[in-house]
Amino acid sequence: MKLLAAALVVAALLLIAPIVTYLMISSSTTGLPLQGGDGTAQSTSGGATAPGTALVHNEYNRVLVIENLPSIPKIQLQENDVICEIGNGLADRMQHDGWVETLIQSRSFDKKLVFRNLAFTGDTVAVRPRQEGFMPPEDYLKLCKADVIFAYFGYNESFAGEKGLAKFKSELGAMIDKYRGIQFNGKSAPRIVLFSPIAHEDLKSPNLPNGAAGNVNLALYTGAIQQVAAEKQVSFVDLFSTSHALYTQARTPLTLNGVHLLPEGNRKIGEIIASAVT
């Protein structure tokens, strides 16, 4: 089983080498990667990696390095913006605690921002199942008069593994093109921010997966989202490497089961999001 898993990791390397680099490191000679006191990932030789990267050691004795692509614009929130959040359970469950909206509002109190959470657990870019009677997703964005769209996708799609990457990138790019062609607010195209999935937290429980295999796929899809953002010139926020860094520093778990954030986890992720968009 471990040999098969290792083979899958190597295959993933060959597929997206420009985005995600796998470093074959022997822990017996170099040790595990360390987190610096400022949250910057440290290499096994003691040197800091570039800002915005994460070193993730998994059970296959590999290290994933998520590299930033250049020329990705940062979102500029404007006065009276209506921000609509779409996507999967990460965004949906943010309604439980409200930290993202609270932190952004507290840092932009003079802009009179409006938030509308339209996310549903289980949503993907291409498939958003609803009961009978629901309008198409685009109609809700029109109803809310969206100026800005925060899009949280990639986690549900990541279960397709490397075989689903091309399809996911194509669907994500098509969504951006489609939404740019619609003036939801009646006057201009929406400004879009793509958020990566968070990493899987290893709770070291015999009743839960450690997330090592899942994090390989999540790293692949984070790289894919980052690449689409660069190609389409929309904003991108890496929650994968930043959440992994948070897990290594946290004294208590930040997730309920490795993937769903607890209140403190929502607060910390909220701080990352607020810092990225304000």
C-alpha positions as CSV (number, residue, x, y, z in Angstrom):
1,M,0.0,0.0,0.0
2,K,2.8,2.4,0.9
3,L,4.6,1.6,-2.4
4,L,1.4,2.4,-4.3
5,A,0.9,5.6,-2.5
6,A,4.5,6.6,-3.1
7,A,4.1,5.9,-6.8
8,L,1.0,8.2,-6.9
9,V,3.1,10.9,-5.3
10,V,5.8,10.6,-8.0
11,A,3.1,10.7,-10.7
12,A,1.7,13.9,-9.2
13,L,5.2,15.4,-9.3
14,L,5.5,14.7,-13.0
15,L,2.1,16.2,-13.7
16,I,2.5,19.6,-11.9
17,A,6.2,20.1,-11.4
18,P,6.1,23.9,-12.1
19,I,3.6,24.4,-9.3
20,V,4.3,21.9,-6.6
21,T,7.8,20.6,-6.0
22,Y,8.4,17.4,-4.1
23,L,11.8,17.2,-2.3
24,M,12.9,13.7,-1.4
25,I,14.4,14.2,2.1
26,S,15.7,11.6,4.4
27,S,14.5,12.4,8.0
28,S,17.3,10.2,9.3
29,T,20.0,12.6,7.9
30,T,18.3,16.0,7.8
31,G,15.5,15.9,10.3
32,L,11.9,17.2,9.9
33,P,11.1,20.7,8.6
34,L,10.7,23.3,11.4
35,Q,8.4,26.4,11.7
36,G,10.1,29.7,12.5
37,G,8.9,31.8,15.3
38,D,7.4,34.2,12.8
39,G,5.4,31.5,11.1
40,T,7.8,31.3,8.1
41,A,8.5,27.7,7.1
42,Q,12.1,26.7,7.8
43,S,14.1,24.3,5.6
44,T,15.7,21.3,7.1
45,S,19.1,22.9,6.7
46,G,17.9,25.9,8.9
47,G,17.3,28.4,6.1
48,A,13.9,30.1,5.7
49,T,11.9,29.4,2.6
50,A,10.3,32.2,0.6
51,P,7.3,33.9,2.2
52,G,4.0,32.2,1.3
53,T,5.4,28.7,1.0
54,A,4.8,25.8,3.2
55,L,6.9,22.7,4.0
56,V,4.6,19.8,4.7
57,H,6.1,16.5,5.9
58,N,4.0,13.5,5.2
59,E,4.1,9.8,5.9
60,Y,5.9,9.1,2.6
61,N,8.9,11.1,3.8
62,R,8.4,13.8,1.2
63,V,8.1,17.6,1.6
64,L,5.7,19.6,-0.4
65,V,6.7,23.1,-1.3
66,I,3.9,25.3,-2.6
67,E,5.5,28.1,-4.7
68,N,3.9,31.5,-5.3
69,L,3.4,32.5,-8.9
70,P,4.2,36.1,-9.8
71,S,1.8,38.9,-10.9
72,I,-1.3,37.9,-9.1
73,P,-3.3,41.1,-8.3
74,K,-4.5,41.8,-4.8
75,I,-8.2,42.6,-4.3
76,Q,-9.0,46.3,-3.5
77,L,-12.2,46.5,-1.5
78,Q,-14.1,49.7,-2.2
79,E,-16.7,51.7,-0.4
80,N,-20.2,50.1,-0.3
81,D,-19.0,46.8,-1.9
82,V,-21.3,43.9,-1.7
83,I,-19.2,40.8,-1.1
84,C,-20.8,37.4,-1.9
85,E,-19.1,34.2,-0.6
86,I,-19.7,31.1,-2.7
87,G,-18.2,27.6,-2.5
88,N,-18.0,24.6,-0.3
89,G,-18.3,23.7,3.4
90,L,-15.4,25.9,4.4
91,A,-17.3,29.0,3.5
92,D,-20.7,27.6,4.5
93,R,-19.5,26.9,8.0
94,M,-18.0,30.4,8.4
95,Q,-21.6,31.4,9.2
96,H,-21.3,29.5,12.5
97,D,-18.8,31.9,14.0
98,G,-18.7,35.0,11.8
99,W,-15.0,35.8,12.2
100,V,-14.2,36.5,8.6
101,E,-16.9,39.2,8.2
102,T,-16.2,40.6,11.7
103,L,-12.4,41.0,11.1
104,I,-12.8,42.4,7.6
105,Q,-15.5,44.9,8.8
106,S,-13.3,45.9,11.8
107,R,-10.4,46.7,9.5
108,S,-12.6,48.5,6.9
109,F,-15.2,50.1,9.1
110,D,-15.3,53.2,6.9
111,K,-16.1,51.3,3.7
112,K,-19.6,50.2,4.8
113,L,-19.2,46.7,3.3
114,V,-22.0,44.2,2.9
115,F,-21.6,40.4,3.1
116,R,-23.8,37.7,1.7
117,N,-22.9,34.0,2.3
118,L,-24.2,31.9,-0.6
119,A,-22.0,28.9,0.0
120,F,-23.4,25.3,0.5
121,T,-21.5,22.3,1.8
122,G,-20.9,19.9,-1.0
123,D,-20.8,22.6,-3.7
124,T,-18.2,22.3,-6.5
125,V,-17.4,24.7,-9.3
126,A,-19.5,22.8,-11.8
127,V,-22.1,21.1,-9.6
128,R,-24.2,22.9,-7.0
129,P,-27.1,20.6,-6.1
130,R,-30.2,22.3,-4.7
131,Q,-33.7,21.3,-3.9
132,E,-36.5,22.2,-6.3
133,G,-37.4,25.8,-6.2
134,F,-33.9,27.3,-5.9
135,M,-32.9,29.8,-8.5
136,P,-29.6,29.3,-10.5
137,P,-26.5,30.4,-8.5
138,E,-26.0,33.4,-10.8
139,D,-29.5,34.7,-10.0
140,Y,-28.6,34.9,-6.4
141,L,-25.5,36.9,-7.2
142,K,-27.8,39.3,-9.2
143,L,-30.3,39.5,-6.4
144,C,-27.5,40.4,-4.0
145,K,-25.9,42.8,-6.5
146,A,-22.5,41.3,-6.0
147,D,-19.5,43.6,-6.5
148,V,-16.9,41.1,-5.2
149,I,-17.0,37.3,-5.2
150,F,-15.1,35.3,-2.7
151,A,-14.9,31.8,-4.2
152,Y,-13.9,28.8,-2.0
153,F,-13.5,25.7,-4.2
154,G,-11.1,22.8,-4.6
155,Y,-11.7,20.7,-1.5
156,N,-14.5,18.5,-2.8
157,E,-12.9,18.4,-6.3
158,S,-9.6,17.2,-4.7
159,F,-11.1,13.7,-4.1
160,A,-10.7,13.1,-7.9
161,G,-6.9,13.3,-7.4
162,E,-4.4,14.2,-10.1
163,K,-6.7,12.8,-12.8
164,G,-9.3,15.5,-12.0
165,L,-6.9,18.5,-12.1
166,A,-7.3,19.4,-15.8
167,K,-11.1,19.2,-15.6
168,F,-11.1,21.3,-12.4
169,K,-8.8,24.0,-13.9
170,S,-11.0,24.2,-17.0
171,E,-14.2,24.5,-15.0
172,L,-12.7,27.1,-12.7
173,G,-11.4,29.2,-15.6
174,A,-14.8,28.9,-17.4
175,M,-16.6,30.1,-14.2
176,I,-14.4,33.2,-14.0
177,D,-15.0,34.0,-17.7
178,K,-18.7,33.5,-17.3
179,Y,-19.0,35.7,-14.2
180,R,-16.8,38.4,-15.7
181,G,-19.4,38.6,-18.5
182,I,-22.2,39.3,-16.1
183,Q,-22.8,42.6,-14.3
184,F,-24.3,41.3,-11.2
185,N,-24.5,44.8,-9.7
186,G,-25.9,46.2,-12.8
187,K,-22.8,48.4,-13.7
188,S,-19.6,46.4,-13.7
189,A,-18.0,43.0,-13.8
190,P,-17.4,41.4,-10.4
191,R,-13.9,41.4,-8.8
192,I,-13.1,37.8,-7.9
193,V,-10.9,36.3,-5.2
194,L,-10.0,32.6,-5.3
195,F,-9.3,30.9,-2.0
196,S,-7.5,27.5,-1.8
197,P,-8.8,24.8,0.5
198,I,-7.3,24.6,4.0
199,A,-4.9,21.7,4.8
200,H,-6.0,18.6,6.7
201,E,-5.0,18.7,10.3
202,D,-3.5,15.6,11.8
203,L,-5.3,15.2,15.2
204,K,-3.3,12.1,15.9
205,S,-6.4,10.1,16.6
206,P,-6.8,6.4,15.9
207,N,-10.3,7.1,14.8
208,L,-9.4,9.7,12.2
209,P,-7.1,9.7,9.1
210,N,-3.9,11.7,9.5
211,G,-4.5,13.6,6.3
212,A,-1.2,12.8,4.7
213,A,-2.7,11.4,1.5
214,G,-5.4,14.1,1.4
215,N,-2.8,16.9,1.8
216,V,-1.0,15.6,-1.3
217,N,-4.2,16.2,-3.3
218,L,-5.0,19.4,-1.6
219,A,-1.5,20.7,-2.5
220,L,-2.1,19.8,-6.1
221,Y,-5.4,21.6,-6.2
222,T,-4.0,24.6,-4.4
223,G,-1.4,24.9,-7.1
224,A,-4.1,24.5,-9.8
225,I,-6.1,27.4,-8.2
226,Q,-3.0,29.5,-8.0
227,Q,-2.2,28.9,-11.6
228,V,-5.8,29.7,-12.8
229,A,-5.7,32.9,-10.7
230,A,-2.4,34.0,-12.4
231,E,-3.7,33.1,-15.9
232,K,-7.0,35.0,-15.4
233,Q,-5.5,37.8,-13.3
234,V,-7.8,37.4,-10.3
235,S,-6.8,37.5,-6.7
236,F,-5.7,34.4,-4.9
237,V,-5.3,33.6,-1.2
238,D,-3.4,30.5,-0.1
239,L,-5.1,28.9,2.9
240,F,-3.4,25.6,2.5
241,S,0.1,26.4,3.5
242,T,-1.0,29.1,6.0
243,S,-3.4,26.7,7.7
244,H,-0.8,24.0,7.9
245,A,1.5,26.5,9.6
246,L,-1.2,27.3,12.1
247,Y,-1.7,23.6,12.9
248,T,1.9,23.2,13.8
249,Q,1.9,26.2,16.1
250,A,-1.5,25.6,17.8
251,R,-1.6,24.3,21.3
252,T,-5.1,22.8,20.9
253,P,-6.8,21.4,17.7
254,L,-8.2,24.0,15.3
255,T,-10.5,21.5,13.6
256,L,-13.2,19.2,14.7
257,N,-12.2,16.2,12.6
258,G,-9.2,17.4,10.6
259,V,-11.2,19.3,8.0
260,H,-14.0,21.3,9.7
261,L,-12.8,24.3,11.6
262,L,-13.6,24.8,15.3
263,P,-14.4,28.4,16.5
264,E,-10.7,29.1,17.2
265,G,-9.8,27.7,13.8
266,N,-12.3,30.0,12.2
267,R,-10.9,33.0,14.0
268,K,-7.3,32.2,12.9
269,I,-8.3,31.5,9.3
270,G,-10.4,34.7,9.5
271,E,-7.3,36.7,10.4
272,I,-5.4,35.3,7.4
273,I,-8.3,36.1,5.1
274,A,-8.8,39.6,6.5
275,S,-5.1,40.4,6.2
276,A,-5.1,39.2,2.6
277,V,-8.0,41.4,1.5
278,T,-7.7,44.6,3.5
